[in-house]
C-alpha cells in the first residue's frame, strides 16, 4: 500500500506570478520534510526548482517491451 501524496511545501518567496499550471506533490511526508529542510539550507535553489517544476513537469518514462 502506497502512502498518500501531499502537496509539496512552497518556498516562502513564491508569488502569484510564479504559479505554474502543474501541482507539485511529494510522494510522502518524509520527502516533504526533506524538501522543507532544503528550503532552510538553500532558499534560492529551491525557489528556482519549484518554479521549474510548476512550469515543466517531468515527462513520463515510456515502457520498453522486449519480444
C-alpha positions in Angstrom: 0.0 0.0 0.0 1.4 3.4 -1.0 1.2 6.3 1.4 -0.8 9.2 0.1 0.8 12.0 -1.9 0.7 15.5 -0.4 1.3 19.0 -2.0 5.0 20.0 -1.8 5.6 22.9 0.6 6.0 26.1 -1.3 9.2 28.2 -0.7 8.3 31.4 1.1 9.3 33.6 -1.9 6.7 32.2 -4.3 4.3 34.8 -5.6 1.1 34.6 -7.6 3.2 35.3 -10.8 5.4 32.3 -10.1 2.4 29.9 -10.1 2.5 27.5 -13.0 -0.1 25.2 -14.3 1.1 22.0 -12.6 0.7 20.9 -8.9 3.9 19.6 -7.4 3.4 16.8 -4.9 5.6 14.9 -2.5 5.5 11.1 -2.6 5.1 11.0 1.2 5.7 13.1 4.3 9.4 12.2 4.5 10.0 13.7 1.1 8.2 16.8 2.1 10.2 17.1 5.4 13.4 16.8 3.4 12.2 19.4 0.9 11.5 21.8 3.9 15.0 21.2 5.2 16.4 22.0 1.8 14.3 25.3 1.8 16.0 26.2 5.0 19.5 25.4 3.7 19.2 26.8 0.2 16.1 29.0 -0.4 17.3 30.4 -3.8 17.8 27.0 -5.3 14.6 25.5 -4.0 12.7 28.5 -5.3 14.2 28.1 -8.8 13.5 24.4 -8.9 9.9 24.8 -7.6 9.2 27.4 -10.3 10.7 25.0 -12.9 8.6 22.0 -11.7 5.5 24.1 -11.8 6.0 25.0 -15.5 7.9 22.0 -16.9 6.8 18.7 -15.2 8.9 15.6 -15.7 7.9 13.5 -18.7 6.6 10.0 -18.2 9.0 7.2 -18.9 8.0 5.1 -21.9 7.8 1.4 -21.2 10.1 -0.7 -23.2 8.8 -4.1 -24.4 11.1 -6.9 -25.3 10.0 -9.7 -27.5 
